[in-house]
Amino acid sequence: MSERIKILGSGCIKCNVLEENTKEALKDLGLNEEVGHIRDFAEIAAMGVMTTPALAVDDKVLSYGKVLNKEEIKKLLEKEL
């Protein structure tokens, strides 16, 4: 998966909400980045995440176990991108 920004989680409602909020945050920031979604628990665990959903940029986990709102995501992305 080549996307820099990834959602880690099974594809549950919380994971999907985090993905949509991330896409909205990117749009607000004027960034044209694709958002990937890792659903493989072995790969998620290999990244050190035990509680989903999680948000990662460049394989660095920025948040886990919480559905961030658009504004929270924007703050994290502004620091990382």
N, C-alpha and C positions, 0 to 999 in steps of 0.2 A: 504494500500500500504506500503510495507516494505522497499522500496528503500530509501537510505539516501539522494540521489541526485534526485531532481525533477525539471522538467520543468513545469511551470504554464502557461497555455494558451489554446485557443480554438482548436488548431491543425492547425492553419493558417501557411502559408509559413514561416513567421518570427519565429514562435514557432518551427517549424520543423528544420529550419536552426540552431537555438540555440541548439536544442537537438543533432543534428549531430556534431556541433562544440564542445559540451560538451563531447560527446563520443570520439572524436578525441583527445581532451585534456587529458582525462583519459588514453587513450592508450599511448600517449606520456609520461605521468607520470608513466606508468607501473602499474596503479591501475586497479584492476578488480572489478569495481563497476557497478551495474546496474543503469540505468537512468529511472526513472518513469516519467509519464506525467499526470498531473492533468488537466482535461478539464472542470470540474464542476465549474461554475462561483461562486456558493455559497461557495464552499470550497476555491477557490482562494481568494475571498473577505474576508473570515474568517481569512486568513493569512495576511490580510492587504494590499493586492495587488489590485490596481485599474487599472493599466496599464500593459498589457502583451506585449511581453513574459517576464517571470521572471524565475530566477534560484534560487533554494533553496537547502540548505544542512542541514540536521537534522532539518527541519522545520524553519530554519533561512533564510530569504530572503536576498540574496547577491546582486541581481541586478534585476531591473524591467524596462520595457518600452524601452529596447534596445537589439539589437541582438549583443551579445559579440562575438569577434573573438576568435579563439583557444588560442592565447597567453594571452588575458585578462582573460579567464576562468582558464587557468593554474595558473595564479597568485592568483586568488581567492581560488581555490581548495587547493593550497599549504598551504595557511593560515588556512583553515578550516579542512583539513583532516589529 
